[in-house]
Each structure stands twice: as structure tokens, then as C-alpha cells.
């Protein structure tokens, strides 16, 4: 079978993160605006390819002053680098429905390799009969 493309549905997806603050607690946040396209052969998830783009200005940690600081030149410098991008390069099966998705992450104008630990949740049809696919990542860095 050939590769099938899916666009990530932002109403049923999220880009979330948590970071340690003062080395004693975790601050959680989300990027509210993002888009991604997945492409793979439904019979072979290791053919998975992803292109994703996150609007860095859409960061929210539920604290306005902190969010403005994160958008500043000191962190994301969203005026100069408005997008965070990911382009996958390889997908490897590591266990039952578990994969390592490697690729290049570009953040703040710097591109570095990264690997996400990803779980394939499966396929299903929505109430309108459209095929849906689910993945999740619980990578920690």
C-alpha cells in the first residue's frame, strides 16, 4: 500500500510541555497554534514521516508575565524566530506499538537532531466516516 497523508486536527491534538522551575516544581504549558502533516503506509508505521510547525507566539503557561518573558529575546525571541519546526528523518519500531521517531528540530534558529518516543494508538473512523489515526509522545528531556 502507498503512503497516506493526514493533517493533524488541532481540535483533537495538543503540543504540551513541562519544565522544572527553580529545580523544585514543574511548570506546564502549551502551544495553542500548530500544524502538522503525517504521511505513512498504514501497513507499516515505520514509514512515518512528519512535518510540523508551531507558532512560538502561541505559548501559554497560564501566567501572562511569564509568557511574555518566554517570548522575549532571552528565550524564544519570537519576533525574530516565530516558528518552531520539526522534520522527521527516521521511524524505528522499539516495542508493541512503540516507536522512536527521529528528526530535526529547529528552535531559535538552531537545528538539532532529536528523538521522540512515540506510541501508535491506532486507526478509527469518526462519526462522519472519516478515517482518523492517533499517536502520542511522552518524551522527556
Buried (B, 14 or more C-beta within 10 A) or exposed (E): EEEEEBEBEEEEEEBEBEEEEEEEEEBEBBBBBBEBEBBBEBEEBEBBBBBBBBBBBBBEBEEEEBBEEBBEEEEBBBEEBBBBBBBBEBBEEEEEEEBBBBBEBBBEEEEEEBBBBBBBEEEEEEEEEEEEBEBEEEEEE
